[in-house]
Amino acid sequence: MKLSTVKLKGFRNFKNSTINFNNKTLIIGANDVGKTNLIWAIRLLLDRSFSDYDIEPQDSDFYAYEETNSFEIILCFTEVEDDCVVSKMKGKISDDSKLYLAYKAYRDAETKAKSYKLYAGSSIKMLEEIEDRFYRKVL
């Protein structure tokens, strides 16, 4: 199983970006270009040590350069063939062994209350809301 693509829309300093990973990807760049923000986005969906509180959206998570009240993080995994992952994510993996996980956050424009939802699916168009981060135990 490989993390092949990360899509970030309205997250911190990423307005609308797609980052593709190869078998050997190195993340380098000047200061303040988003390396840590990219890693943080991945951790929001995958880090087992994060509590429910840790993954709550913060004001600093919303796009930094324009007023926005939503952001999304979408991870695409390829070569999803491990039996434990396939059984736990039944119906969410495509015929060509792809799995998409998404985190979508919202902020009410008036009250500034923040919320988020998690999704999984066999494609971006087939994402369905999931209730829990149960998938972290097998990924």
DAZIQUI-V631920 format. One record per run of one state. SS is the DSSP state (@ for helix, = for strand, . for the rest). FROM is the first residue (numbers start at 1). TO is the last residue. Records with the same first field share a line. If there is no record, write none. Layout:
# DAZIQUI-V631920
SS->FROM-TO + FROM-TO
This chain:
# DAZIQUI-V631920
.->1-1 + 12-13 + 21-34 + 47-58 + 63-69 + 79-82 + 89-92 + 94-98 + 108-113 + 122-127 + 131-133 + 138-139
=->2-11 + 14-20 + 62-62 + 70-78 + 93-93 + 99-107 + 114-121 + 128-130
@->35-46 + 59-61 + 83-88 + 134-137
